[in-house]
Amino acid sequence: MFSSIHLTLLRHNEFIQFITNLSGIINANDLETLKLKSESDDLTALLATITALYKPDLGSQLTKLLEQDDERRDRALVGIQSLIEAYTNHYDEAKKEAALALALSLKKFGTGIARQNYQAETATITAIIEEWKRETNLIAGLSKLSLNEWVGELGTANSQFDTHYIDRVKEDAAAPDVKLIALRKEAIQSYRTLTNRIQAFATIGEEPAYAAIINECNSLIEKYNSVVNARSKKENEEVSAE
């Protein structure tokens, strides 16, 4: 009888290697004579699809771009805030009043804007820029304090961040991991169909090759179960330590 194996607990690379090893054991036999070719071919085909789709997670390039975009807009925002704060102490009364009006506008959007989560910061910066383009006194204030280039930089950085963020959302939606999970379910079902067929023929006992296949596969299963059990033990110990 085939030993049970925690297929769902195997990581993608482990799952691929297990099916590869198992197929190697089974395919070393005359599958036509053993009446296993169709079931074995089904599993092999799924394995090929999974292997082609699987790519270790090396990190999305878009993640790096998002970090760069976020840092760029944060620098622009902090620069604007610092300049406005400095101008609130300006000796020129007109510039001081312009700075105070801009500072009051910023205050409505709360503190720590640069520390907000990605989506919230994008929305907040967009709202600030829209208000500064809409209110006559604020438009004049930006001009008086020569902050239009700064605001332009902030808007460009924020728009670029939003574009890359949407690209990342699309990338995540199309991530191969989602497809891999579905394919793994199919492969597990195919594995069970194949091993159940082998088990059935072994029970009849007319051909010793079936029992030999089961013994070799069980030795393989034992090794992979050990990997899963060792990992589970380590994770439990880490949780207990915490």
N, C-alpha and C positions, 0 to 999 in steps of 0.2 A: 504494500500500500504506500502511496506517496505521502511523505510527511507534509504537514501544513507549513506554509511560509507566509510571512507578513508582507505580501507584495505591495500593499498600499503604503507601508512604512518605508519602503526603499526610496532613496533619492533618485532623481532622474538618471543620473549616470550609473548608479547601482542597478536600477531596474533594467536599463539597456544591457549592461554587462551580464546580468543574471540570465536574461532571455537569450543572449548570444551564447553563453556557456551551455545553457540547457539545449538549445537548438543544435549546438555542436555535438553533444552527446547523442541526441536522437538521430541526427542526420548521418551519423557514422554508420548507421545500419541500412539495410535494404528496405526502404520505406514502402516500395511497391509490394514486396512480398509480405511485409508486416501490415499492410493496409492502413498506413499512417500518412501517406504522402499528401493527401488533400488537406488534412488538418495541420500538418507540419508546414505546408506551403502558406496557409493562411496566416499562421503565426509569424513566419519568416517575412512575409510581405508587410505586416504591421510593424515588425521590428525595423525594417528598412525605412519605412515612413517616419517612425519615431526618431531614428538615428539621424536622418536628414534634417529633421526639424529642430532637434535639440542643439542648443548652443549654450555653453556655460555663461552665466550672467557676469559680463565684464563691465557692466555699468553703461548706461545710455550716454551718448555724447550730448544729448539734449539736457541731461542733468547738469553737466558741466557748464553748458551755455546758460542755463537758468541761474546757476550760482553767480556767474559773471554778470548777467543782466541785473540780478538783484543787488549785487554789490555796486554796480554802476549807478542805479537809481537811488540807492541809499546815500552814496557820496553826494549826488546832486541835491537830494533833499536836505541832508545835514548841512551842506554848504549854504543853501538858501536860508535855512533856519538860522544859521550862525550870522549871516550877513544882515538879516532882518533884525536880529537881536542887537547887533552892533549899532545899526542905524537908529534904534530906539533911543540911543544916547547921543545922537549926532547934534552938533552945535547949530546946524541949520534947521530951523524950526519946520520948514516945509518937508524936508527929508525925514525929520523925526516923526511928523504926523503921518507921512506915507508909510513909514515902517510900523508905526503903532496900528494903523488900519490893517496892514498885512498880517501882523502878529495876532490881532484879534480874529481875523479870518482863519488863521491856522489853528488857533485855540479851539475853535468849534469842532475841529476834527480829532481832538484828543491828543494825548502825548504818546510817545513811543511808537510812532507810525512805522518807523523802520524795523520795529520788532514784531509787527503783526505777521500773521501767517500770509503766505503768498497771495491768496485770493483777496484777502481783506486789504492788504497793502495796495494791490493793484486798483481796487475800487476806490480807496481813500485818495490816492494820488490823482486818479482820474477826476474825482469830485472836486478836489482842490483846484486843479488846472481849469476845469470848466467854470468854477466860480470866478477865478481870476481873469478869465476871458470875457465874463458876462458883466461884472460889476464895474461901472465907469470909474469909480474912485480907485479901485484896485488896479485897473488897467493903467491908470495914470501913475499910481504909486510904483508899479513895476518899472515903468519907463523912467521915472524920476530917480530911482535907485539903480538903474542900469542892470536890472535882473532878468530881462527878457531872454537873454542867451542862456542863463541858468535854467529858467523855466522850460525853454525849448529843449535843453539837454535832458531835463527830468521827464518831459513828455515823450521824447524819443526813446529813452531807456525803458520807460514804463510800457510803451507800446510794443517794443521789441521783446520785453519779458513776456507780455501777454501772448504774443504770437508764438513764442517758443513753448509757453505753457500749454497752449492748445495743441501744438504739435506733439507734446509729450503725452497729453491725454489720448490723442489718436494712436500714438505708438503703444501705450499701455493697453488700449482696447484691442489692438491687433497682436499683442504679445503671444509668442509661441507657447508660453506656459499654459494658457487656456486650452489651446488645441492639444497639447501634450497630455493634459489630464484626461480629455475625452478619448484620445487614442490609447492611453494606458488602460482605461476601462475596457476598451475593445480587446486589447491584447490579453488582459487578465481573463476575459471570457474565453478567448481563443485558447489560452493556456489550459484552462479548466477542461475545455472540450477535448483537447489533445490528451491531457493526462488521464481523464476519465476513460477515454477510449483505450489507452494503453493498459489501464488498470483492469478494464473489463476483459481484455484479451489475456492478461496475466492470470486472472481468476479462472478462466477456462483451462489454462495450463497446458495448452498444446505446443507452445513455442517458448523455449527458455529465454529467448532474446528479450522478451517483455520484462521478465523479472530482473534481468541484468540491467536493462535501461532504468528501471525503478530504483535499483540499488545505487547506481551511479548518480542519478538525479537527487536521491536523498542525501548523498554525501555532499553534493553541491548546495542543496537547501540548508543543510546544517551549518555550512560556512556562512551563508548570507544571514541566517537567523542569528548567528553569533554577532555579526556586525550590528544588526538592529538592536539586539539585547544590550550590547556593550554601550551603544549610544544612548539608549533609554536610561540605563543605569547612571551614566555620567550626567545626563540632564536632571535626573531626580536628585543626585547628590548636590548639584549646583543650586537647585531650588531649595533644598534643605539648608544649605549653607547660607543662602540669602535670608 
